[in-house]
Amino acid sequence: MVKVKNLYKRFGKVEVLKGINLELTGGKVSAILGPNGSGKTTLIKAVLGLVIPTSGEILVKGENVRKSWSYRKYIGYMPQIAVFPENLTLKELINMLIDIRKEGYNPNIKEEIVNGFKLEKYMDKKLKTLSGGTKQKVSALITFMFDPEIYFLDEPTVGLDPISSSFLKDKIREQVERGRLVVLTSHIMSEVEEIADDIVFLLEGQIYVQGKVEEIIQQAGERNLERAIAKLMEKSYNA
């Protein structure tokens, strides 16, 4: 679904991405991990069309992202911190987005997410009055209700209570079972271990480790992903 070929990105004299080659297919959760400054955010923004690569190619369902914007209809993006028009109510925001985007909107999914997150009581409240956790639920609602084929979820459970977090994880797995691709970033390794199928670990703009979650844990000789990732990072710093 997403193919990255020899991707480079430079900001001034700083080379952030250094020849990334990556192919992400549907029917799984792929976690893109790495320490701050590793290039993971730049990589994701390049796929989304928010950053223009210095060189290389990105294909989404066969479309070159530099030659078209229409591929974005296949993608749902949930940023870590969503910014909404503060003076709109939640109902007004939803209706506005449906009117703008139209394609892909699924009222059944919308109702399921609204009910699961118990958002009905906030429909007539202005967005500026909502808590951070509730805004995170709104962000998830907007991402899922257009039923995309590809999801980019940046720290999706941050600020969510345990019930809401579990509900969102269930929705993610449902999309995978439907053949969707979910690309996840998270600093919560227990969460990644729970829902991700494979990992792409970036370090200094390059893919340092890539593989299935259980294989990476086994290769590191550790009992969980958090310790395996810590060992990888320690090894890289001592190299």
Backbone as a ProteinNet text record, in pm:
[ID]
protein_1_A
[PRIMARY]
MVKVKNLYKRFGKVEVLKGINLELTGGKVSAILGPNGSGKTTLIKAVLGLVIPTSGEILVKGENVRKSWSYRKYIGYMPQIAVFPENLTLKELINMLIDIRKEGYNPNIKEEIVNGFKLEKYMDKKLKTLSGGTKQKVSALITFMFDPEIYFLDEPTVGLDPISSSFLKDKIREQVERGRLVVLTSHIMSEVEEIADDIVFLLEGQIYVQGKVEEIIQQAGERNLERAIAKLMEKSYNA
[TERTIARY]
81.2	0	84.7	193.1	285.5	425.4	487	622.9	712.2	823.9	921.4	1050.6	1099.8	1218.2	1329.4	1438.4	1561.1	1532.7	1461.5	1413.5	1518	1544.1	1634.2	1559.8	1588.1	1535.1	1639.7	1667.1	1763.7	1694.9	1719.5	1677.8	1804.4	1830.9	1957.1	2074.1	2162.8	2279.7	2253.1	2136.5	2106	2030.4	2088.9	2024.2	1943.1	1810.6	1721.5	1688.2	1665.1	1640.9	1752.3	1805.3	1926.1	1904.8	1825.2	1808	1714.3	1593.1	1494.9	1429.5	1431.5	1358.9	1264.8	1136.3	1036.6	911.3	851	723.2	629	514	414.3	289.6	244.7	129.8	10.2	-107.3	-230.6	-245.7	-341.4	-368.4	-276.1	-216.6	-128.2	-107.8	-55.7	-14.6	136.9	187.5	331.9	366.3	454.6	496.2	628	630.1	753.9	806.6	921	977.9	1115.2	1161.3	1295.1	1304.5	1424.8	1440.7	1408.6	1395.8	1373	1486.2	1448.8	1549.4	1590	1520.2	1557	1503.6	1404.2	1349.1	1210.5	1151.3	1021.4	909.9	909.3	806.4	821.6	944.1	969.4	926.1	952.1	910.9	759.1	687.9	542.5	487.1	542.2	494.3	524	631.3	662.3	557	515.7	410.3	278.9	250.5	126.4	128.3	245.1	255.4	279.1	312.3	336.7	482.9	569.3	712.1	751.9	822.6	866.7	1006.7	1023.9	1156	1258.6	1383.6	1492.3	1509.4	1498.6	1503.1	1439.1	1413	1348.6	1201.9	1135.6	996	911.7	787.3	687.6	564.8	522.7	403.3	297.4	177.2	64.1	-38	-59.6	-146.7	-107.1	23.1	75.1	84.2	27.3	33.3	155.3	228.9	343.8	291.9	329.1	271.7	318.6	426.8	475.3	399.5	326	257	105.4	57.6	-86.6	-119.5	-235.2	-283.8	-402.7	-455.6	-578	-557.2	-432.2	-404.4	-444.5	-453.5	-483.5	-621.6	-708.6	-842.6	-836	-724.4	-708.9	-659.2	-619.5	-546.9	-628.7	-623.7	-674.6	-557.8	-546.9	-432.2	-480.2	-429.3	-458.5	-330.5	-315.7	-193.3	-187.3	-68.9	-54.1	-134	-127.8	-203.3	-284.9	-415.2	-502.6	-542	-550	-591.4	-723.2	-825.7	-959	-1000.9	-1095.7	-1152.8	-1226.6	-1175.6	-1221.1	-1364.9	-1414	-1547.9	-1658.6	-1620.2	-1720.7	-1760.1	-1882.5	-1920.6	-1873.8	-1874.5	-1833.9	-1925	-2055.1	-2149.1	-2119.3	-2089	-2058.4	-1930.5	-1830.3	-1705.2	-1729.9	-1803.3	-1831.8	-1906	-2010.4	-2087.6	-2004.3	-1916.9	-1830.5	-1736	-1676.8	-1582.3	-1653.2	-1772.7	-1850.6	-1881.5	-1917	-1950.2	-1827.8	-1711	-1588.4	-1537.4	-1530.9	-1466.3	-1562.3	-1678.5	-1784.6	-1741.3	-1643.5	-1606.8	-1558.9	-1615.6	-1573.9	-1648.5	-1724.4	-1793.1	-1887.3	-1872.1	-1952.7	-2028.4	-2158.9	-2235.1	-2240.4	-2233.3	-2235.3	-2109.5	-1995.1	-1869.5	-1870.6	-1921.7	-1930.4	-2009.8	-2126.4	-2210.3	-2142.9	-2073.8	-2004.2	-1895.4	-1819.3	-1712.9	-1771.7	-1874.3	-1940.2	-1991.1	-2055.7	-2109.3	-1997.8	-1895.9	-1785.5	-1709.3	-1692.5	-1622	-1716.6	-1848.4	-1948.9	-1937.5	-1934.2	-1917	-2049.2	-2160.8	-2289.5	-2314.7	-2274.4	-2301.8	-2217.7	-2117	-2031.8	-2069.6	-2170.4	-2201.1	-2230	-2291.9	-2326.6	-2230.6	-2119.2	-2018.5	-1912.3	-1864.5	-1758.8	-1628.7	-1552.9	-1430.9	-1329.3	-1328.9	-1231.5	-1257.8	-1377.8	-1410.8	-1377.3	-1339.7	-1315.7	-1178.4	-1169	-1041.1	-950.4	-823.9	-728.2	-766.2	-812.4	-852	-972.8	-1069.4	-1187.9	-1150.7	-1059.6	-1013.5	-943.3	-874.5	-810.8	-915.7	-1026.6	-1136.1	-1197.5	-1211.9	-1264.2	-1171.3	-1041.5	-943.9	-957.4	-977.1	-996.4	-1124.9	-1230.3	-1358.1	-1342.8	-1278.4	-1260	-1178	-1077.7	-991	-1065.8	-1146.1	-1210.7	-1339	-1410.3	-1544.8	-1545.8	-1429.8	-1422.1	-1369.7	-1357	-1327.8	-1211.4	-1093.4	-980.5	-921	-841.2	-771.1	-636.7	-584.6	-454.1	-468.7	-421.4	-427.2	-286	-264.8	-142.9	-184	-144.6	-185.5	-62.5	-53	63.7	29	86.7	60.7	-90.8	-165.4	-312.2	-378.2	-315.4	-382.8	-340.9	-256.6	-212.3	-332.7	-346.3	-455	-584.4	-588.8	-712.1	-715.4	-834	-851.8	-843.1	-823.6	-806.3	-920.2	-1045.6	-1158.9	-1154.8	-1130.4	-1124.9	-1005.1	-892.6	-773.5	-798	-862.6	-893.4	-990.7	-1088.8	-1185.2	-1113.6	-1022.6	-950.8	-862.3	-796.5	-712.9	-797.1	-916.9	-1007.8	-1045	-1069.2	-1102.9	-985.2	-865.8	-746.1	-736.1	-753.4	-744.5	-855.5	-971.4	-1080.3	-1042.5	-974.9	-933.3	-831.2	-741.3	-641.7	-711.2	-811.7	-886.1	-960.4	-987	-1051.4	-949.9	-821.8	-718.1	-658.8	-695.9	-641.5	-496.7	-425	-290.2	-298.2	-241.8	-232.6	-85	-44.6	92.2	86.2	160	149	282.8	279.3	396.7	356	444	414.5	544	547.8	659.3	625.3	503.3	460.4	485.2	596.4	637.1	542.7	480	383.2	264.4	227.6	118.5	157.8	278.3	327.5	331.4	382.5	391	252.3	153.5	17.3	-49.9	-32.5	-113.8	-35.9	96.3	172.5	211	215.9	261.9	410.7	454.8	597.6	644.6	775.9	838.8	940.8	942.9	1050	1116.9	1240.3	1310.8	1412.4	1391.5	1479	1583.8	1700.6	1808.4	1891	1897.7	1975.6	1941.4	1812.1	1765.7	1774.4	1807.1	1817	1739.9	1700.7	1635.2	1741.8	1732	1832.1	1791.7	1663.1	1610	1468.8	1434.7	1300.1	1260.5	1139.6	1095.4	972.2	929.4	812.9	846.7	745.8	766.9	829.7	770.9	821.3	963.3	996.1	1131.2	1234.2	1200.2	1292.3	1316	1211.5	1226.8	1316.9	1295.1	1374.9	1520.4	1543.7	1679.8	1758.4	1685.7	1751.7	1774.6	1707.6	1721.3	1655.2	1548.4	1478.8	1337.2	1270.1	1138.2	1023.6	1053.3	948	1009.5	922.8	969	1043.2	996.5	1062.1	1209.8	1238.4	1377.6	1456	1387.8	1455.6	1495.1	1404.4	1433.6	1543.7	1539.2	1643.2	1780.1	1784.6	1911.9	1959.8	1867.8	1904	1964	1900	1946.9	2081.3	2096.7	2224.5	2336.9	2306.1	2404.4	2445.8	2348.4	2379	2462.4	2435.1	2510.1	2653.3	2673.7	2807.9	2889.2	2822.1	2891.9	2999.5
-121.4	0	126.7	124.9	239	187.9	247.7	207.3	331	321.1	430.3	382.3	460.4	420.1	523	482.2	561.5	706.3	724.3	856.4	932.6	1055	1146.2	1275.7	1333.6	1465.1	1544	1662.3	1751.1	1882.2	1927.7	2060.8	2144.1	2228.1	2302.5	2207.9	2211.4	2123.4	1991.5	1980	1860.7	1758.8	1639.9	1532.1	1448.2	1455.7	1390.9	1248.3	1226.9	1092.3	1057.9	937	898.7	768.2	775.2	657.7	553.8	593.7	501.5	419.6	287.5	195.9	113.3	120.2	61.6	27.6	-85.8	-122.7	-169	-102.6	-133.5	-186.7	-303	-367.8	-372.7	-395.7	-397.2	-521.5	-515.9	-629	-641.1	-528.7	-533.3	-393.7	-392.8	-269.1	-262.3	-159.1	-136.5	-17.3	-38.5	68.4	127.5	258.4	328.5	391.1	342	381.5	444.3	506.6	564.2	677	709	819.8	953.6	1057.6	1190.7	1226.9	1281.9	1319	1206.7	1092.4	977.1	989	1076.4	1096.1	1038.1	979.5	912.4	1011.6	1127.9	1227.2	1281.3	1305.9	1354.1	1251.4	1124.3	1018.3	1015.6	1020	1015.9	1138.9	1256	1379.2	1378.7	1312.8	1301.6	1217.3	1107.9	1024	1101	1182.4	1258.4	1378.9	1410	1525.4	1655.3	1648	1767.5	1810.3	1721.5	1750.6	1702.5	1786	1748.7	1687.9	1562.6	1498.1	1568.3	1556.9	1608.9	1521.7	1391	1297.2	1166.2	1081.4	953.9	956.5	843.2	828.6	773.7	819.4	762	728.9	604	559.5	514.5	564.1	521.4	459	329.5	253.3	278.1	284.4	300	442.9	539	679.6	747	819.2	897	1021.7	1038.2	1147.2	1284.9	1289.8	1419.6	1465.7	1376.3	1410.5	1419.4	1393.9	1390.8	1415.9	1473	1487.5	1395.1	1333.6	1253.9	1130.3	1085.7	967.5	989	1114.6	1143.6	1094	1071.2	1020.5	880.6	811.2	676.7	678.7	796.2	805	874.8	818.9	885.4	915.9	1041	1083	1133.2	1073.7	1116.1	1170.9	1303.6	1361.9	1346.6	1363.8	1352.8	1462.3	1583.1	1695.1	1756.2	1738.8	1792.6	1935.8	2020	2158.9	2178.6	2220.4	2237.7	2384.4	2424.4	2559.7	2571.8	2651.4	2647.8	2693.3	2780.5	2834.9	2749.4	2642	2548.9	2449.6	2401.1	2288.9	2160.2	2052.1	1923.9	1886	1907.2	1875	1957.7	2085.1	2172.4	2127.9	2086.4	2037.7	1913.3	1818.8	1694.8	1724.7	1806.4	1839	1912.8	2001.9	2075.1	1980.1	1885.7	1792.5	1697.5	1654.7	1569.3	1644.5	1771.4	1853.6	1876.4	1893.1	1919.5	1792.9	1685	1563.6	1471	1450.7	1367.9	1224	1203.5	1068.9	983.1	864.4	768.5	776.5	883.4	898.9	781.6	723.6	607.9	640	669.8	707.7	599.1	473.3	364.3	364.8	386.7	394.7	516	626.1	748.2	721.4	660.5	634.3	536.9	438.9	340.9	408.3	498.1	568	665.5	738.2	832.4	759.1	645.7	568.5	508	455.4	391.9	488.7	610.6	713.7	800.1	772.1	850.4	999.8	1030.9	1169.6	1243.7	1172.3	1236.5	1359.3	1351.2	1461.6	1585.8	1570.6	1685.4	1750.7	1698.8	1744.2	1894	1950.5	2092.5	2180.4	2121.5	2198.8	2251.5	2372.4	2429.3	2352.9	2336.7	2256	2312.2	2443.9	2503.4	2464	2414.1	2376.6	2230.7	2155.1	2012	1986.2	1882.1	1842.2	1781.4	1767.1	1707.9	1565.8	1488	1350.6	1343.7	1433.8	1435.4	1479.5	1575.3	1616.5	1501.1	1418.6	1301.2	1204.8	1190.6	1106.4	1165.3	1297.1	1364.8	1341.1	1347.8	1323.6	1182.1	1085.6	947	932.8	997	993.2	1043.6	1157.8	1216.4	1124	1061.3	971.5	848.6	789.2	662.3	676.9	788	794.2	806.3	835.3	838	706.2	607	469.1	458.6	514.2	509.4	369	348.9	221.1	220.1	339.4	352.7	450.1	409.6	494.6	530.7	658.1	703	758.1	688.5	722.7	759	885.7	936.3	945.1	855.8	849.6	851.5	758.3	768.2	757.2	691.7	671.3	771.4	867.3	967.3	1045	1050.9	1125.5	1048.5	925.6	847.2	766.3	752.1	665.9	519.7	425.9	284.5	227.2	264.8	211.9	263.1	391.8	450.7	399.2	381.5	328	186.8	104.2	-33	-34.1	55.1	65.6	102	200	242.1	129.4	57.2	-55	-162	-185.1	-281.5	-234.2	-103.3	-47.6	-62.9	-45.7	-61.1	-204.5	-300.6	-440.6	-476.8	-417.3	-442	-396.1	-283.9	-233.4	-327.8	-379.8	-475.1	-599.4	-647	-765.3	-740.5	-614.8	-577.4	-554.8	-578.1	-561.7	-423.7	-336.1	-201.6	-201.9	-96.5	-75	30.5	-1.3	95.2	119.5	245.4	284.8	362.6	315	364.1	418.4	530.3	572.9	582.9	543.1	549	537.1	604.4	587.8	485.7	431.7	332.5	193.7	133.2	7.9	-106.8	-104.3	-210.4	-202.7	-80.9	-62.5	-113.5	-82	-129.6	-281.6	-340.5	-486.3	-549.3	-481	-534.4	-534.3	-427.3	-414	-416	-398.7	-394.7	-534.3	-550.5	-676.7	-671.8	-557.7	-543.5	-402.6	-387.4	-262.7	-217.2	-86.9	-22.9	73.8	44.5	126.1	213	345.6	440.7	494.4	519	578.4	665.9	793.4	890.3	885.3	878	888.5	762.7	650.3	524	415.3	311.5	197.6	113.9	108.6	37.9	-108	-130.4	-265.5	-268.3	-379.7	-397	-543	-569.8	-707.8	-722.2	-846.4	-874.1	-850.7	-810.6	-775.8	-890.9	-1010.3	-1123.3	-1162.2	-1145.7	-1177.9	-1082.2	-954.6	-855	-879.7	-917.3	-948.8	-1070.4	-1173	-1295.5	-1269.7	-1193.7	-1166	-1087	-1000.7	-921.7	-1002.4	-1117.5	-1201.2	-1139.6	-1062.9	-996.6	-1052	-1010.6	-1066.8	-981	-856.9	-772.8	-670.8	-599.9	-508.7	-388.7	-338.4	-221.6	-249.9	-366	-400.7	-429.4	-487.4	-514.3	-384.1	-286.6	-157.2	-84.7	-92.9	-30.4	-89.6	-220.8	-285.4	-240.4	-227.5	-179.4	-39.7	46.8	185	190.9	112.4	110.1	60.5	-41.5	-95.7	8.5	85.3	187	299.1	337.2	447.1	407.3	275.9	228.2	189.3	192.5	150.2	252
0	0	0	79	83.4	52.6	-48	-86.4	-88.2	-18.5	-11.4	-76.1	-172.6	-248.1	-235.4	-171	-164.2	-125.3	-15.7	24.3	106.2	61.8	132.2	161.4	277.7	309.4	387.4	335	397.8	435.1	556.9	599.8	615.7	516.1	518.3	507.9	606.8	606.5	679.5	739.8	820.3	735.2	721.1	647	745.8	733.6	831	789.2	659.6	606.1	508.9	521.8	447.2	371.8	267.8	182.6	240.2	276.7	334.2	222.7	239.3	151.7	238.8	205	294.9	216.3	249.3	189.6	300	309.4	411	342.8	385.1	320.9	414.9	357.6	434.7	520.2	611.5	698	816.5	857.4	973.5	1031.2	1154.7	1220	1214.5	1150.7	1143.6	1232.4	1328.8	1419.3	1371.1	1355	1320	1448.3	1491.9	1620.2	1601.3	1707.1	1705.4	1805.5	1851.5	1946.6	1880	1959.5	1904.6	1808.9	1691.9	1594.1	1501	1509.9	1426	1283.9	1262	1128.4	1108.7	1213.6	1194.7	1161	1226.5	1196.8	1055.7	1014.3	878.4	775.5	802.3	711.1	695.5	806.6	801.2	729.7	759.9	695.5	546.3	506.8	364	293.1	357.2	298.4	289.4	390.3	394.2	300.2	243.4	155.1	228.8	357.3	437.9	434	388.3	370.3	231.5	156.5	22.1	31.1	-9.9	-2	-89.7	-50	-132.7	-256.4	-237.6	-350.5	-307.9	-405.9	-379	-417.5	-398.8	-438.8	-324.5	-319.7	-228.4	-310.8	-304.5	-375.4	-275.1	-290.3	-210	-303.3	-288.1	-379	-525.3	-547.8	-683.5	-731.7	-658.2	-698.3	-638.7	-723.4	-676.7	-605.5	-479.6	-399.5	-447.1	-525.1	-573.5	-697.1	-758.1	-881.6	-864.4	-744	-724.1	-578	-554	-417.3	-390.2	-495.1	-480.8	-392.5	-377.4	-296	-150.2	-109	31.5	73	-24.8	8.9	70.7	48.8	104.8	248.9	298.1	424.7	532.2	653.1	771.7	863.3	907	988.1	1123.4	1227.3	1364.2	1425.3	1430.4	1486.5	1636.9	1691.2	1836.6	1907.8	1853.4	1909.6	1796.8	1802.3	1698.4	1733.5	1632.2	1650.4	1577.1	1651.6	1595	1600.6	1514.3	1525.3	1658.6	1748.8	1887.9	1908.3	1821.5	1842.9	1781.6	1713.2	1662.1	1771.1	1762.6	1847.8	1779.8	1855.2	1797.7	1681.4	1697.2	1589.6	1464.3	1482.5	1368.8	1299	1376.6	1317.9	1233.6	1287.3	1214.8	1084.5	1092.3	972.7	869.1	915.1	823.5	749.5	822.5	760.6	664.3	699.4	608.6	480	493.9	377.7	288.7	351.4	275.5	208.3	284.4	233.4	159.5	216.6	157.4	132.1	43.1	-0.6	115.6	126.2	226.9	357.8	379.3	507.4	533.7	653.4	691.7	820.3	810.4	930.1	1036.2	996.1	1094.6	1180.5	1114.6	1189.6	1281.2	1229.3	1311.4	1438.5	1424.8	1541.3	1637.9	1582.1	1666.2	1749.7	1688.2	1759.7	1861	1821	1912.8	2035.8	2015.4	2127.9	2212.3	2145.6	2218.4	2306.6	2258.1	2334.5	2418.8	2408.8	2482.7	2452	2322.6	2278.4	2257.4	2263.9	2234.4	2322.6	2447.4	2540.8	2512.3	2424.5	2391.3	2258.4	2190.2	2054.4	2044.6	2146.1	2141	2220	2260.4	2334.7	2238.5	2265.7	2182.6	2205.5	2099.1	2106.2	2205	2223.3	2314.7	2460.2	2489.7	2627.7	2658.4	2556.9	2576.8	2637.3	2717.1	2776.1	2669.7	2704.3	2610.8	2572	2669.2	2640	2548.9	2569.9	2483.8	2341.9	2329.8	2196.6	2124.9	2201.7	2142.4	2087.1	2157.7	2109.1	1982.3	1979.9	1860.3	1741.2	1765.7	1659.9	1604.6	1693.7	1650.4	1570.4	1616.1	1546	1402.8	1385.9	1253.3	1163.9	1221.8	1144.6	1095.7	1182.3	1151	1070.4	1086.2	1028.4	876	815.7	670.1	613.1	701.1	661.9	562.6	597.2	504.4	493.7	391.5	374.8	447.5	475.3	540	656.3	772.8	891.6	936.8	965.9	1032.1	1168.1	1273.7	1409.2	1491.3	1529.6	1602.3	1751.3	1830.4	1974.9	2002	1946.1	1947.9	2084.2	2180.8	2309.4	2416.4	2380	2477.8	2530.6	2662.2	2723.6	2738.7	2689.1	2699	2828.8	2885.7	3002	2956.9	3050.1	3011.2	2928	2959.2	2882.6	2739	2722	2588.2	2509.8	2578.9	2514.1	2462.4	2543	2501.6	2383.3	2387.5	2277.6	2147.8	2154	2033.9	1980.3	2067.6	2023.9	1954.6	2005	1941.1	1800.5	1786.1	1653.9	1557.5	1608.9	1525	1473.7	1563.5	1521.6	1423.4	1438.5	1343.9	1203.3	1195.1	1063.6	1000	1081	1030.9	976.8	1047.7	1003.4	872.9	842.4	716	603.7	633.6	532.2	524.3	618.9	620.6	670.6	634.9	688	797	914.2	1023.2	1052.8	1041.2	1073.4	1204.6	1302.1	1439.2	1486.8	1558.8	1635	1781.2	1869.4	2012.1	2090.8	2205.2	2297.5	2406.1	2400.2	2499.5	2440.7	2479.8	2416.5	2448.6	2565.1	2597.2	2502.5	2464	2368.7	2230.6	2188.3	2059	2057.2	2165.6	2173.4	2167.1	2222.9	2227.2	2090.3	2012.5	1891	1759.3	1764.1	1639.1	1592.5	1461.2	1402.1	1371.1	1320.9	1293.6	1325.2	1325.3	1368.8	1265.4	1243.3	1168.2	1265.6	1304.5	1402.7	1330.5	1338.9	1272.2	1369	1315.5	1393.9	1301.3	1335	1258.2	1109.3	1081.7	944.6	861.6	923.7	851.8	926.6	853.7	918.3	987	1119.5	1199.2	1219.2	1245.8	1264.9	1208.3	1145.5	1092.5	1105.4	1151	1161.2	1248.1	1265.7	1349.3	1495.8	1571.2	1711.9	1788.9	1776	1854.6	1814.6	1686.5	1640	1698.1	1705.6	1760.2	1908.8	1980.7	2122.9	2141	2060.5	2069.5	2033.9	1927.2	1884	1988.1	2059.8	2163.5	2290.9	2300.6	2419.3	2541.8	2518.7	2628.2	2643.6	2752	2779.4	2727.7	2689.3	2632.6	2536.5	2465.5	2361.1	2418.9	2532.2	2591.7	2618.5	2674.9	2704.5	2576.4	2477.7	2350.3	2280.9	2280.3	2217.9	2294.8	2428.5	2510.2	2477.5	2456.8	2422	2284.8	2191.1	2057.4	2064.1	2139.5	2152.3	2221.6	2326.1	2399.6	2308.6	2228.3	2135.3	2031.8	1983	1881.4	1939.4	2064.9	2127.9	2157.9	2182.5	2214.5	2091.9	1974.9	1850.6	1811.1
[MASK]
+++++++++++++++++++++++++++++++++++++++++++++++++++++++++++++++++++++++++++++++++++++++++++++++++++++++++++++++++++++++++++++++++++++++++++++++++++++++++++++++++++++++++++++++++++++++++++++++++++++++++++++++++++++++++++++++++++++++++++++++

